[in-house]
Amino acid sequence: MKPFENPIYVTRPLLADLADVNQELEEIWESQWLTNMGAKHQKLEAELKKVLRVPGISLFNNGEIALIVSIQSLRLLGEVITTPFTFPGTPHVLAWNNITPVFCDIDEDTLTLDPEKIENSITAKTTGILAVHVYGMPCHVNEIQQIADRYGLRVVYDAAHAFGAEIDGVPIGVFGDISMFSFHATKLFHTVEGGALTFNSPHLKQRIDLLKNFGIKNEEEVVLPGINGKMNELQAALGLINLKLIDAEREKRQKIVDAYTQRLAGIPGLRVFEIPANVRRSYQYFVIRIGEEFGCSRDDVYTEFKKYNVFTRKYFYPLCSDYSCYRQLPSSAPENLPVAHKIVREVLCLPLYGNLTLDDVERICDILKSFKK
Ligand code: T4K
């Protein structure tokens, strides 16, 4: 089998027609309004509120600052329970808020926080749960809410991968106190860099909007120590264009996911990460799990793929609990996180983006099958 002529990456950004981008830029130039909640920002916020079907929304310059602000806005302190199986950005927002992350194990099917293990992690210092809809797979939202209500905890969802996801027709952004969406270039919907917080409580909007703009209430009043988390007009303009393209992008990704799923069925030791039928997918990642029976380890598959010019990703290896900055925490002990430790050696994200052709998918599958021993 021949290597691909050009590199095939795990993802490629959705790129709008440059003529449409120029049109938006002309309008911005004309207005001479570049940032600080201008017309494009307001329009995108209103449109995303409808698309995500949420009662409240606030746009940000990136997902990470949004997540930091979500923790600030709920005044969380002490300890917050979170998953080790995520991007570093998740536990880091706790550290940035002087909160100790308490890592709790995940469950084998959803790869999200195992609700049966959350209660064991609760102490007198616990103020919240920061759960991640990893790969766009919804967390056990009902069980998590029940635990939170029982112990008086706040719930924040890192929904960085979950744009457009739904559970039984209910949009993902309405669960918990706050959800964070990332609009980074690598996401299905993007604004180059960007993000949003969604929430149910109308009181949160005012506090979050203050926190993202230095706490400035008006020209003479600064009411809290905020940060600069504002999305600018160029980002918002690109978001407005990309919003029109995402349905087509989702359809293309759906065909790719279907093709992978069909071609990779029935291979001993190789499992496609399944999303339940009651979940509307975000089509953010296509994930496989490589077990012993495959005869070639996940790490070897990853390395061998490179020889064919295919750059898969081991998202989210290593576990956050193994980073040098968190390793010393009691909750980072491997005995506390057996499922996460097993999963993190098995998962591999294969290329998924609208412009990947079905021929490319076929070739990628054939290459993968050739690694089986
Ligand atoms: N919470 C979670 C659970 C997250 O996954 C993330 C971000 C956050 C919080 C924080 O949200 P943001 O502050 O980022 O909004 C990428 C993204 O940069 C990051 O947004 C994302 N999660 C993470 C899962 O993936 P890297 O370090 O893997 O990116 P990079 O540069 O290696 O890009 C991946 C591939 O994408 C490249 O191999 C090629 C392709 N690519 C990338 C870029 C930037 C392009 O084709 N064009 C591009 O412009 O983190």
Boltz pocket constraint, residues with backbone or C-beta under 6 A from the ligand:
constraints:
  - pocket:
      binder: B
      contacts: [[A, 9], [A, 10], [A, 11], [A, 12], [A, 13], [A, 62], [A, 63], [A, 64], [A, 65], [A, 86], [A, 87], [A, 89], [A, 90], [A, 132], [A, 158], [A, 160], [A, 161], [A, 181], [A, 182], [A, 183], [A, 184], [A, 185], [A, 186], [A, 194], [A, 195], [A, 311], [A, 315]]
      max_distance: 6.0
